[in-house]
């Protein structure tokens, strides 16, 4: 059985299941079902991350585009939001070859319409369009993609032409380059804004940086680098640079939803849209409205569109992984930063550092002033969907929920739009949901201290395992 599956953002699976015919077939299905009906010209822009398999998969995508009568444009290695921006500029569809933060033996495809990410309905249409004798990759065919290396520079100017040129003056920032496709871009941008920038940790081997579920080795690397180098902050991204990671001067990684909160405040945003996994502090952060959705950027994008229909003056979305989506144009010092409704890592990195500089506070103190509490998360691997689904169904029943949670507290309110998120007495929450990318049950918790949040997650996973075996 193929490992390929649409998750919270794009198609992912094992490289061995994606290379060659499958990537050609999915690209063909996208062009047949989505690009051909989106009212655009016959151009497709293609980008990729720095995985070893990405250039080969990108060539299959280009061959599929040419065979379908489209003109493929090879934008090279660049951040996913840069490719999305290029598609919007050209009024063209886009395909990004990336597995984001997952290990190098896996990869994926992200598809874009000219106005941004595809929807869940588009995913259904792509799956329905798979198959057919005309969707077989001929690896011997001549590569048909025309190169265009200007997309990355246009993305760079999106920020360098809008933000004040010396806004980061006085900050000493480490850029953990690893294998991020934005590793050189970040160095150039931060230095251009006046920061003292030190590149560290560049790697020719792909490093699967997860900006939400941090690997112990990444935490240790980041903490050691920051404390030994005397930095005000360390910044990096996941593989395709649509999720940021920022550590403060103590080496502690700042939560992704806190980066979003700081960024939204810095931009003077009216309405924020976040998935149910984002922290509760947003409700007390002073925004006119906070709208919660299911987990995944397509749902956040749909929520932003809903907020705009309902009269939001300015709207953004962000996720617990730090990905920031700019749903409307915003003014910065008399200049306009245009909307970019897809996950972006560069904007929250720049805005968080600028907010720190403007406040005259260390980043750790700025975060502490938000009184955002602490969160933790973990997962039960190898949990079949039918098992996690049955448990979530039982947690939706009040009698079972109260008995299940009796050892840790009293449930006060429930949000069941994506898994089951339960508010507990004492200002705590615990949230169970099935992963959209793998056979896993995930548990998230929020509490007043990191230790208490971690204890809630440990208890939650143990209790869930026991309940599913009963």
Secondary structure as GFF3:
##gff-version 3
##sequence-region A 1 470
A	DSSP	beta_strand	5	6	.	.	.	ID=ss1
A	DSSP	beta_strand	11	14	.	.	.	ID=ss2
A	DSSP	alpha_helix	15	18	.	.	.	ID=ss3
A	DSSP	alpha_helix	21	33	.	.	.	ID=ss4
A	DSSP	three_ten_helix	35	37	.	.	.	ID=ss5
A	DSSP	beta_strand	43	48	.	.	.	ID=ss6
A	DSSP	alpha_helix	54	67	.	.	.	ID=ss7
A	DSSP	beta_strand	71	77	.	.	.	ID=ss8
A	DSSP	alpha_helix	80	90	.	.	.	ID=ss9
A	DSSP	beta_strand	93	97	.	.	.	ID=ss10
A	DSSP	beta_strand	106	113	.	.	.	ID=ss11
A	DSSP	beta_strand	116	117	.	.	.	ID=ss12
A	DSSP	alpha_helix	120	129	.	.	.	ID=ss13
A	DSSP	beta_strand	146	147	.	.	.	ID=ss14
A	DSSP	alpha_helix	150	160	.	.	.	ID=ss15
A	DSSP	beta_strand	172	178	.	.	.	ID=ss16
A	DSSP	alpha_helix	183	192	.	.	.	ID=ss17
A	DSSP	beta_strand	196	202	.	.	.	ID=ss18
A	DSSP	alpha_helix	216	229	.	.	.	ID=ss19
A	DSSP	beta_strand	233	237	.	.	.	ID=ss20
A	DSSP	beta_strand	244	247	.	.	.	ID=ss21
A	DSSP	alpha_helix	256	266	.	.	.	ID=ss22
A	DSSP	beta_strand	271	275	.	.	.	ID=ss23
A	DSSP	three_ten_helix	280	284	.	.	.	ID=ss24
A	DSSP	beta_strand	289	293	.	.	.	ID=ss25
A	DSSP	alpha_helix	297	309	.	.	.	ID=ss26
A	DSSP	beta_strand	315	318	.	.	.	ID=ss27
A	DSSP	beta_strand	324	326	.	.	.	ID=ss28
A	DSSP	beta_strand	330	332	.	.	.	ID=ss29
A	DSSP	beta_strand	335	337	.	.	.	ID=ss30
A	DSSP	beta_strand	340	344	.	.	.	ID=ss31
A	DSSP	alpha_helix	346	359	.	.	.	ID=ss32
A	DSSP	alpha_helix	363	368	.	.	.	ID=ss33
A	DSSP	beta_strand	374	380	.	.	.	ID=ss34
A	DSSP	alpha_helix	385	395	.	.	.	ID=ss35
A	DSSP	alpha_helix	398	405	.	.	.	ID=ss36
A	DSSP	beta_strand	411	415	.	.	.	ID=ss37
A	DSSP	beta_strand	420	424	.	.	.	ID=ss38
A	DSSP	beta_strand	428	434	.	.	.	ID=ss39
A	DSSP	beta_strand	441	447	.	.	.	ID=ss40
A	DSSP	alpha_helix	450	469	.	.	.	ID=ss41
###
